[in-house]
Amino acid sequence: MNFSLDPYNLLAGFIFGTIGWGIFSYGRKLELWQPKAIGLALMIYPYLFTNAWLLWGIGVGLLVTLWFYHDE
């Protein structure tokens, strides 16, 4: 695994990891599998990619996906 100490990568990992933790907790509280899966993906994916464009693109894509699968 490649770890990058680039400030943009660290910022993306912190922001999307924190949002992912909140989404995972929300999904666990309401017992919904879609928010749990998206939250887990948001917490894990920053460890897999080091390209800043990919980090921000995937993070925003997962948040847009959450918009379609949130509980009303």
Secondary structure, 3 states (H helix, E strand, C coil): CCCCCCHHHHHHHHHHHHHHHHHHHHHHHHCCHHHHHHHHHHHHHHHCCCCHHHHHHHHHHHHHHHHHCCCC
